[in-house]
Amino acid sequence: MSSETRSPLPRPLRRHASGESKNLATVSSSILPAFGTVIDEGYLQLKKYTIAPYDRRYRWWQTFLVVLVIYSAWSSPFELAFKKVATGSLMPVDLTVDAFFAADIILTFFVAYLDKSTYLLVDDHKKIAIRYATKLWLPMDIASTLPFQSIYRIISGKMHHDEVFGFLNLLRLWRLRRVSELFKRLEKDTRFSYFWTRYIKLISVTLFAVHSAGCFYFWLAAHHKIPKETWIGAQMEDFKQRSIWLGYTYSMYWSIVTLTTVGYGDLHAENTGEKVFNILYMLFNIGLTAYLIGNMTNLVVHGAIRTFVMRDAINEILQYASKNRLPEGLKEQMLAHMQLKFKTAELQQEEVLEDLPKAIKSSIAKHLFHRTVEKAYLFNGISDDLVSQLVSEIKAEYFPPKVDIILQNEIPTDFYIIASGAVDVLMYKNGTEQFLTKQGPAEMAGEIGVIFNIPQPFTVRTKRLSQVIRISHHHFKQMMQQQNEDGKIIILNFVQYLRSLKQELQQEIPFLTELLGDMNIEHVESSQEPQNTETLRSDNDEGANTQGTPTSYPLSSTLPVRVVIHGHHPNENTRDSSTRGKVIHLPDSIKDLLELAEKKFGKQGNTILMADGTQVEELSAVRENDRLYIF
């Protein structure tokens, strides 16, 4: 798609990889689109010369830069204390490292960023540049990359050993934010131990504090007027002429001994400046020690409760799968679904919506899903009132790749609208799994079993990370009771869809050929009047046929309502088999219901009561699975 015809809106990211990726890896590296955001194939590609932040190659580049950051964190304080190495052996290394970070500054202008408000990637180059340039990142990145000493040498023609360059080199410590971001990512990656990740992070903080304090303490001694009146000069008066690494060893020894509060006393402050620094360092150590102890305690006892709960849940799944010898594919589905459940919990939909009034929840649902429901073929042309009722009762869910949403022959309790992603429609036949078709955004799954009231004829499995909208069978039928005209439109849409199916698909739906053969679709299209419901019901009113025969015909004026009828008063307790309840589909009139009851129980009745003794005067008040007592 050309850039001229592309939508200016930010686009969600789809990670492309060669081969078939594992469920857990796909879930871990995918960006979740916001609920209600419809995604199709046309919006998955980023603009030209734009880099996805979760691209594998960019991740490797960032990891390489972290290695260079570790070097910068060590060299910057070291070069301040031992300035000879700053213009000697380490200078070529510093210039090489700075060159890599300069390249990263340029690269950042082409990296898409995640908009935290919409959870979508922004790939507009102008917006990326403005975001990078208007924040602190760009000036600090430039300041931490410029080789000030080399620039001064080029301009003045001579090497300058002034201390100002040593302090300017400390700007490189700005790069440490990359290490912090790496640890945040590793802590959320279940492939790595959370405990050891946090432990290594705490050790790294401690080593950096020890290294920096030791180097600065040596710098104080090196710049004191009288070398002998310094902490290291008292032990080694000619320390400036001695080996750099010997001085570094003394510095680290003092720093570690002071940090651990051992205090042997062999190296101690000799002048006022060193004493002030010791005071500040020990105060800092109090805070650092509290930080380490607090984090370790929190890590062992209370750390990352949600993460531990997720890991415990995954371990329980592994144990359950091992104990019951579940197939590897089913275990993979369970693990992927559990990880996705915890990942989507970070979006906090449930926490946000839990305490809101129903009216606000309905308004939110309408804003998110109204257009998605309207695009579904089954609801094409229905009233806006019914769409609003539907969206107030639906529930949006994420499913990871290669997970079954619907199983063949399961009881039809829900049907689904695909908001994003893609699913495969499969069928098990003769012991093998057969692919039938693929479905994408705005298409539906499971509605055939719900409307025909038969076991689901197909298995529906996700191809990739998918967002679906679930509609309850029970709620859907309840709404249809008061929406006769919309019910006709829905059934007409349903019949037209069935007729448009491929012949091989029609043959796989039980009894569909016979049902379609009996329909007079032309009459429905011209008159929009329901056919006689008596011709649409099965002769067997005892309930759903165990072989899968549909118990109701879908062209009735409303969707069929199943009720249980009894031939006695509700207060009458009887175990007589002749008066046991009968499952039937509710007729169109009370007269028809009385005649049907007489046929079932062999005696005439003229009164219809509910289970609580309330008399039924209109059948429109009867709901699915109600018990009616006719006597």
Disulfide bonds with the S-S distance in Angstrom:
none
